[in-house]
């Protein structure tokens, strides 16, 4: 049965939220704040930063929310690495990644990072 609503595609932040982050305790204050890339520590500008989604983790002994960001090069590299790792252990992705919600999200995350 057709739906009366059209769902919008997930945002880049939603797609990139699948990526594993370094522990906040291993990052600099600017990386935790989202001012620098969580992987390469490059200073980010509004136009160059990719939002990686809100995270909840222990920071300084307290469970806190933090909002990591990354440069496009690092986000693409990490999304591709995660996609390859997932695809090696997911039988569905070997057959058809479009039938695996995680595989499909990771393919879209790679594309979102490339834009």
C-alpha positions in Angstrom: 0.0 0.0 0.0 1.5 3.4 -0.9 2.3 5.8 1.8 1.0 9.3 2.0 4.2 10.5 3.5 7.6 10.7 2.0 10.5 10.1 4.3 13.4 12.4 4.0 16.9 10.8 3.5 18.9 10.6 6.7 21.3 13.5 7.4 25.0 13.1 7.1 25.3 13.3 10.9 22.9 10.4 11.3 24.8 8.4 8.8 28.2 9.3 10.2 27.0 8.5 13.8 27.7 4.8 13.0 31.5 5.5 13.1 33.5 4.6 16.1 35.2 7.6 17.7 38.4 7.8 19.7 37.8 7.9 23.4 37.3 11.5 24.6 40.0 11.0 27.2 42.5 10.6 24.3 41.4 13.8 22.6 42.4 17.5 23.0 39.8 20.0 24.4 39.3 21.5 20.8 38.6 18.0 19.5 36.0 17.3 22.2 34.4 20.7 21.5 34.2 19.9 17.8 36.6 22.8 16.8 39.2 20.2 15.5 38.9 16.9 13.7 38.6 14.0 16.1 41.1 12.0 14.0 43.7 14.3 12.6 43.3 17.3 14.9 43.0 19.7 12.0 41.2 23.0 12.9 37.7 23.0 11.4 35.7 25.8 9.9 31.9 25.7 9.5 32.2 24.8 5.8 34.8 22.1 6.3 33.4 20.3 9.3 31.2 17.2 9.3 29.0 16.7 12.3 29.4 13.1 13.6 26.3 13.1 15.8 25.8 13.5 19.5 27.6 11.0 21.7 27.3 10.1 25.4 30.4 9.0 27.1 32.4 9.4 30.3 34.5 12.5 30.2 36.5 13.3 33.2 34.6 10.9 35.4 31.2 12.2 34.4 28.8 10.8 31.7 28.5 13.7 29.3 27.2 14.6 25.9 29.8 15.6 23.3 29.5 16.6 19.7 32.5 15.3 17.6 33.2 16.7 14.2 35.7 15.7 11.5 37.2 16.9 8.3 35.9 15.3 5.1 39.1 13.3 4.4 39.1 11.6 7.8 35.3 11.0 7.8 35.5 9.4 4.4 38.5 7.2 5.4 36.8 6.1 8.6 33.4 5.4 7.0 35.1 3.3 4.2 37.2 1.4 6.8 34.0 0.7 8.8 32.2 -0.4 5.7 34.9 -2.8 4.7 35.1 -4.3 8.3 31.3 -4.7 8.4 31.1 -6.2 4.9 33.7 -8.8 5.8 31.5 -10.2 8.5 28.0 -9.6 7.1 26.7 -12.3 4.8 23.9 -10.1 3.6 26.3 -7.4 2.5 28.3 -10.0 0.5 25.1 -10.8 -1.4 23.5 -7.3 -1.6 24.5 -4.4 0.7 21.2 -2.6 -0.1 19.3 -5.3 1.9 21.4 -4.7 5.1 20.5 -1.5 7.0 24.0 -1.1 8.4 25.7 -1.8 5.1 23.5 0.6 3.3 23.9 3.3 6.0 27.7 2.9 5.8 27.7 3.3 2.0 25.6 6.4 2.4 28.0 7.7 5.1 30.9 7.3 2.7 29.0 9.3 0.0 28.0 11.9 2.6 31.6 12.4 3.6 32.6 12.9 -0.1 30.1 15.7 -0.8 
